[in-house]
Each structure stands twice: as C-alpha cells, then as structure tokens.
Amino acid sequence: MRYWPLLLLLAFPTQAAEFTASVERIKALTGPNAPADMRGPDICGTDLGTIAEQAGRLVFAFGDTFGYDNGACRRFGPNWRSNVIGFSTDTDPADGIAIENWLEGVDGKAVAATEGAHQRAFSGEQTRIPTAMVAIGDRLYLHYMSVHGFAAAGGVWDCNWSRFIYSDDGGKSWTEAPDEFGGKDSNFNMLALSLNPRDLGHLYALGTKCGRFGAVRAGRVPVGSVLDPVAWQYYDGTGWVADPEAATDVVPPIAGEGSLVWNAGLGKWMYSTLNQDAEAIQLRLAGDPWGAWGEPIEKGRGKGYAQIYGAFMTPSWISADGHSFYFVMSQFGPYNAYVMKATLR
C-alpha cells in the first residue's frame, strides 16, 4: 500500500486521564532484519500485519509482499503477492517476534490467502489487502478489500468491494465467503475487529471507507453469523439498525487502517488509526466500541520513524495495568513491519 506519514502521535480523549507517551522500536518483524529467516518464504518487503490470537499462537496477515531479486532485497522487487499469512508460537514481543511458519506453496515460498488480479490501476483489480483478522473459536476470519486502484496522491485509493475469507484449519487453507461484505462506496470496506469481553455474543467492528480520509462508523454481528451480511447491525447514534447507510460517525474524519482492542488494565477500549493530514498514528480511548471517542490530543511523538502507518494491536500484548502495549507498525521507506512498544505515563 502507498503511504507517506512522517511521525508517530499518540492521542487520547480529553475526558480520560491524561497520559504522556513514549514509543520505541523493538525489532523488525519482516524483511532482511527480522529475527526469523525471510529468504525461504521470499519476503524481502511487506506491510501492515493485522493480528489474531488462536490456540497459543499469533497469526499475522500482511499486505502487498515482494521477494528477493537474485538474492538482493530491493523495495517492490519480484514475486508480488497481494497478501501473506505468518504464524508464530513466539508470543512475547519484548525482544521481537520470530515468525516460524507461513502459508506457503510447494516451493516453500509464502503464497497469498486470496490473490489479487494484479491488473493495471483503475482497470479492474490491482490487489487484495487484508484489513482485519479475528479468531472465534476454531475459525479464523480475515477481512480484505479489493483495491480498484491506488492514486498518485498519498492516501487515496478506490475499492471494488470487500469480503471475508475464513479458515477452519488454523490458517492452512482459506475459503471465500459466499457474499461480498461491502460495495465500492461502503464505509465498512476497511475494518477493525474485536470481540467484546462485556458482550460475548457479538463481534464488533469499526469501519472506514477505502483510502484514508473518511470517518469511522460502528457495526456488530452475532459471533455465529459473521459471514452473513444481513445479520450485521450498525450504530445510528441511539441504537443498532440493519441499514449500514444509517450508521453515524463515531470518530470524525480523517481515519484509515484502524485497530480495535480492549485494554483491561485501563478498563477502556483503544482504537488506533492513521490521520493522513496530521501525518500521525492516533490512539483514542472510549468506554464502548461505538464511543463516545474523545477528540485526540497530542501526548507524545516517536522520532526517527519516517513514513509510518498502521498500528495493529492485540490483547495479549497489553500490560496488566494497561499502561504499556506493543503493536505492529509499518514504514513505507524500508517497506516492512516492525514490533513497537508504547509506554503511557
């Protein structure tokens, strides 16, 4: 994906206790500087890295992925795959994460869970990018957007539609959902997904339009009906309704690539998203997935992280007191994903 933000901003709503925040890079997760071998799966460069936790291991879904060129690692090299899936039983991010296995072909190279057509931009389907993943029991759900084309302007792209794929064998194979989830203009073509410990019957989602300049809206679905678009409900400001067009903004523009997680230590939800205009990743707190999410205020900056985007969180990476957490962040320049740590004081 194409991104140009310049710095890391941690922001919190004014009604919450005020924090200062420090951010540090722990270690590369992918690419030539990762702790695990990347030549075998042929992963010179990739991005994103939404996370699911299942059966004591981590499952990562990365975006557009490129391989090595005659042994050399150059950005956007050969062997383009629209997405790749990695697995790790190394669940402690304190010293980095070594990805041990991949969804791979017979040659040992990582393969896409659902491959894009790789057509010329705005002529059909350029690629398929994962936006969110979650484990519910023995099933993994991965939501992706079909990208019609990336524009020259940073943060601008169009989608054809979005859809779920799912795996019942721990990610070894994936099946396409029978129906599309969002049409080309849906506000739910990019999702942040999370189970709610206070409402175990529903999966919650915060959604944005394709690109980075939309508002955020909330949806939910019974955990047994994720693949049925008719079963989804949307927050209209007062309650839950069936019409996605009736959903109201719960976070104003601008937002993109969200991640939603419950912080038990703080007793708050955390939502991270990219603000293209602020050239920043923003983090907000709220009592419920649908808000009220407060206005962000700047509390800390991470220096030296040029062209950052994405901040994918997962429950087990949050400290018991809620005051520190790890996340996966991407940088467009080196075009790889990194394990990061944020400390709130």
C-alpha positions, -999 to +999 in steps of 0.1 A: +000+000+000+011+036-006+017+058+024+036+089+033+030+099+070+061+112+089+058+107+126+040+089+154+014+107+175-003+091+205-035+109+213-062+104+239-096+118+246-098+148+269-123+131+292-098+103+301-069+106+325-041+125+308-011+105+297+023+112+283+036+085+259+069+073+248+074+050+218+103+027+209+111+003+182+118-033+194+127-051+162+118-057+126+091-083+122+096-089+084+123-083+058+161-088+059+165-075+095+138-098+110+148-123+136+134-152+115+145-163+081+128-143+053+146-158+023+129-191+025+094-176+023+108-150-001+097-119+019+120-090+012+093-064+019+057-063+031+035-041+052+005-040+077+003-071+099-031-073+115-030-099+143-052-128+155-046-150+185-056-186+184-045-217+203-015-202+219+000-187+188-001-155+168-014-152+132-003-122+111-018-111+078+004-088+058-004-067+027+014-065-007+045-086-004+076-087-026+105-112-028+143-111-033+158-103-066+187-127-073+195-126-036+192-089-032+165-072-013+152-041-031+119-024-025+090-037-047+110-065-062+097-097-079+072-123-067+044-099-059+017-114-037-013-094-026-011-108+010+007-134+030-001-152+063+026-159+090+024-179+122+044-178+154+044-195+188+068-168+199+041-147+216+063-124+238+071-092+219+096-078+244+126-089+223+108-091+189+087-118+173+102-146+151+076-158+126+082-195+123+058-206+096+039-192+066+010-202+044+033-214+016+034-232-017+052-264-027+084-244-032+084-232+004+076-196-006+048-177+011+016-175-010-015-154-008-045-165+011-066-148-016-046-135-046-054-102-064-056-099-101-026-075-102-042-055-131-033-020-140-046+006-115-082+015-121-087-011-148-101-039-127-085-052-095-050-041-086-046-061-054-064-075-023-053-061+010-062-076+045-077-050+068-086-071+099-084-106+113-100-123+143-102-158+158-136-170+170-132-205+185-116-228+158-123-204+130-101-175+117-119-147+099-099-124+076-115-093+060-099-078+029-106-051+004-104-055-033-084-024-045-095-009-078-065+013-079-041+034-059-040+071-069-008+091-072-020+112-042-010+097-009-038+080+010-062+079-020-075+047-034-107+032-047-122-002-039-143-027-059-157-044-028-147-061+004-152-097+016-144-121+043-124-153+039-122-179+067-101-208+078-111-238+099-077-255+099-056-228+117-048-209+085-035-237+064-063-231+038-088-203+032-123-202+018-140-172+003-173-161+019-203-166-004-212-129-004-195-096-006-195-076+026-192-040+013-197-024-021-173+000-036-185+030-016-191+012+017-179+028+050-171-008+061-146-017+034-117-013+059-124-028+093-110-030+128-124-062+145-126-072+182-145-095+205-161-077+234-155-093+269-186-075+281-208-088+252-195-123+243-224-128+218-212-102+193-181-093+172-176-056+170-162-036+140-151+000+134-152+007+097-139+033+073-141+039+035-113+029+013-085+054+015-075+075+045-099+104+045-132+090+058-150+090+092-153+059+114-186+041+119-195+011+142-210-023+134-216-056+152-227-091+143-236-122+163-204-143+166-221-172+147-231-151+117-200-132+107-203-143+071-239-132+067-241-095+057-278-094+066-270-103+102-248-073+107-261-042+126-249-007+126-249+021+152-271+050+143-263+072+173-290+058+195-291+020+188-284-008+164-301-009+130-299-031+099-291-004+073-253+003+070-262+036+054-279+047+086-246+044+106-235+076+122-199+088+125-184+078+158-149+093+150-148+122+126-126+123+095-099+116+089-090+080+096-076+049+079-063+014+088-079+010+122-072-014+151-095-020+180-087-037+213-100-039+249-075-026+274-085-045+306-060-026+328-074+008+319-110-005+316-112+012+282-112+004+245-083+015+225-086+025+188-057+034+167-059+049+132-038+068+107-045+105+104-031+114+070-033+152+074-017+151+108+009+127+094+004+106+125-010+075+141-036+084+166-048+064+196-081+071+213-099+057+244-136+050+250-159+031+273-176+012+244-166+003+208-191+027+195-178+055+217-180+082+228-145+085+214-130+118+225-111+144+205-074+134+202-048+155+218-011+152+212+007+135+241+039+121+225+058+116+194+081+089+182+112+103+164+131+087+136+102+067+122+097+082+087+066+073+066+048+053+093+014+038+091-006+010+107-006+003+144-021-032+149-027-042+185-037-075+201-049-082+237-020-103+250+004-075+241-011-051+267+004-050+302-017-060+332-020-023+343-028-012+308+000+014+308+021-002+281+014-022+250+032-035+219+019-031+183+029-038+147+038-007+127+048-003+090+072+021+074+069+029+037+105+037+031+121+004+041+086-012+033+085-036+062+067-041+095+081-036+130+073-046+165+069-013+186+062-005+222+042+024+236+045+033+273+018+055+289+027+076+319 
